[in-house]
Amino acid sequence: MLPTLVFDIESIPDVPGMRRLHDLPSTLTDDEVALWAFAQQRIKNGTEFLPHHLQRVCAISCAFREGADKLAIWTLGEIGDDEPTIIQKFFELIERKTPHLVSWNGGGFDLPVLMQRGLITGVTASRFLETGANDRAFSFDHYLNRYKERHLDLMDFMAMYQARANAPLDTMAKLCGFPGKLGMDGSQVWPAFQRGEIAEIRAYCETDVANTYLLFLRFLAMRGDLDKAEYAAELALLRDKLGAHDGAHWKEYLAAWPQ
């Protein structure tokens, strides 16, 4: 298999940024600043979902598949790493491997957040931003091209690029017989972060990557890139890799994934 990187990010409100933008009183706690921002956004758009540039990246999880049997699922960096370190590690991985990227709504959320937050935090992303000036192979197929597969936003593709047809990752995973989300969803990341539950956020992000990877394998089978035996072998490889981890989230995930 060509080097393939399935990825997912988790984010929290950029409280320092909002303090700077709105000159908020220093007496306000981080939670009060976030609640104020959620309320302002709800008044403006009817939803508490903050703009991409105000989403501070707190975790990026990856599933990397390469060669005959190389498969790894992990979260970039260490628990104590700051945002620029985490984002830089993601772009450095692309720099080293030039993988095909796969995401679920990565074109609509994850990559715009990584681009905007990368600009804010001052990271370098040479390979990711290549569009042919230095490598002609990227002239028509680069990571920013919505309709090519150097980055495949599987949600966008399966909806035929029609936003009204978008389907949630959790729903699609469960309908396909995969575990889906377990114990946490995106709305719970900020409260978990405030409680210092960074390990739990990273674990949640990893299971989202596993769900996305499983849907990608199902897509490859649907498209005829994997026959039945190859598809079964890929599922078995993932089970083996997850079973070799000692994380409680993987034990729960495997228990929710019937043979």
N, C-alpha and C positions, 0 to 999 in steps of 0.2 A: 504494500500500500504506500502511496505517496505520503511524504510527511504531512500529517494533518493535525492541526491544533484546534480543539474545541474549547471554547472559553466562556466564562461568565463573570460578571463583576457584582460586587455589593457596594452600596454607597450610603452615606449618611449626610445630613444637612451640613453645609459649609458654614458653621457658626461664626468662625473668625471673619470670613468673607462678608457675611451679612452684617456683622458689627461694623465693619469698615464701610460698607456701602451705605448704611443707613444711620451711621453715627449713633448707635444705640447706647443707652446708659450702661456703664460698667457694672452697675448693681444688678443687672439682669443675669440670671444663671444661663448656662447653655441651653437647658431645657426650656426656659422661658423665651429665649431668642428663637428657638426652633418652633415653639408653639405660636409665637407671633408671626413667623414666616408662613407657617401652615395656614393660619387664619387669613393673612393677606392674600395668599394664593387662592384660597377657597372663595374669597370675595371676588377676586378677579376672574377666575376660570371655573369655579364650581368644583374644584378638586384640590386636594392638598399636595399633589405631586409637584415638586419644585422643578424649576428649569434645570436643564442639563448642567449648565456651568456652575450651579450651586449644589451639585451632588459630589461630595468629597468621597473619593474612592478609598474603601477600607479593606477590600479583599478582591483578588483576582484568582480564580481557580481554573485549572487547565486539565484537559485530557489530551495527551500527545501519543499519536499512533504512527509508527514508522516501521518499515521492513516487514519481516516475516511474523515476528511475534513481540515486537517492542510496543508496550502500552504502559503508560504511567498516568496516574491521576494525583494531582497535588495542588496546593495553594502556594503562590509565589511569595517568596520572602519569609520573614519571621513575624511572630505576633507583634513585636514592638516596632516594626518598620513603619516609617511615616509614608504619607501619600506619594511624594515624588519617587521614593525608592521603589515602591510597589509598581507604579506605572512604568518606571524605567526598566525594571526587570521584564515586564511584558514586551516592551519594544526591543529589548536586547535579545530576547528569545526569537523574535521574528528576524532580527538582524543575523543571528547565527544560523537559523534553520530555513528561512524563507518558506514556511509551511503554508499549506492551504488552510485558511481560517474557516471555522464553522461556528455559528452561533444561533441562538433563538432570540430574535429581535435585536441582534447586535448592530444592525444598520440603523435602527430607530433609537436605540438607547446606549448600549455599551460603548460602541466606537465613538459616537459623538461626545460622550462623557470623557472618554480617554483622550480624545483630541483636545477638547477644550480645557480639561484639567491639566493635560500635559503642557499646553501653552502657558497656563497660569503658573505651574510649578517649575517650568524651565527644563523639561526633559528633552532628550534627543530621540528622534524616530525616523532616521534616514531611510531605511529599507521600507518601512511601512508607507512612507509618503512618496516613494519613488513612482513616477508616472511616465518614465521613458527618457528623461533627460540624461541619465547616467547608465541606464540599462534598457536597451531597446526591447527586450522581452517584456517589459512592463508598459509598452506604449499603448496597447489596447486591452491588456488584462492586468490590472493593478488592484490593490486592496480597496481603493476608493470607488471602483466601478460597481455599481449596484447590480448590473446584469451579467457579470462574469463570475467565475467561481474561485478566484483567488481568495475572495471572502464570500462564503455562501451563508446568507442569512436565511436559515431554513424556514422560519416562520413567514418571512416576506415572500420567499419563493413559492411555498405551498399555498399561499393566499393569492398567487398570481399577481403580486404587487398591488393588490386591492386592499386598502386598510380595513374596509368593512368586513373582509373575510379572515382577518387575523384571528388566530386561536391561541389561547394561553398554553404555556408549556406544561403546567400541571395537568390540565384537562387532556391534552393530547397524549401525554405520557401514560396516564391512567387508562384512557380509552384503548391504547395499544397494549395494555397488560403490564406496563412498567410501574415501578413504585410511585412516581410523582413526588411531590413535596412531602416531607416528613417533619413534623414538629415545629416548623417555622415557615413564614413567608416574608416577602419583601417589606411588608408594613411593620414587621416586628424587629427589623434589623437595628433601627435607631434605639428603641428601648433596650435591646440586648447590649448594644454598644455602651450605653450609659451605665449599665450594670457591670461593665468590664468583661462581658462574655465574648471576647474576640475569638477564642477557640471554637465556640459554638457557631459563630457567624461563618468562620472559615469552613467548618464541617457542612453547614447548610449550603454554602456556595459550591462545595465539591459535589454534593448530591444533585444539585441543579445541573452541573456539568455532566454527571453520569446520565441523567435523564436526556439531556440534549444529545449526548453521544449515542445513546440507544435509539433515539429517533433518527439520527443521521444514518445509523446502520440499517434501520428499517427503510429509509429513503433509498439507500444504495441497492437494497434488495428489490424495492419497487421499480427502480430504474434499470434493473438487470445487471448492475455492476457486481453484485454478489449473487451466486446461485444459492439454492437452499442449504447445501452442505457448507458453503463458505460463510453464509450468514450464521448458521448454527455454530460454526467454529469461532466466529467473532464474539458471539454471545458467551460461549464457554471461556474464551480468553479473558473477557471482562470479569466473569464470575471468579475465575482463578485469581486475577490480580486483586480484586476487592477482598476476596477471602484471605489473601496473604497479609492484608492490613489489620492492625489490632484496634483500630478506632471503633468506638461504640456505634458511631453513625453508620459505618459500613455493615456491621452486624445487623442493625435494624433495617438497613436498606435491603440486604440480601434476604432477610426474613420476609420482607414485603414483596419480594420478587419471586413468584412461584416458578418452579422448574417447568 
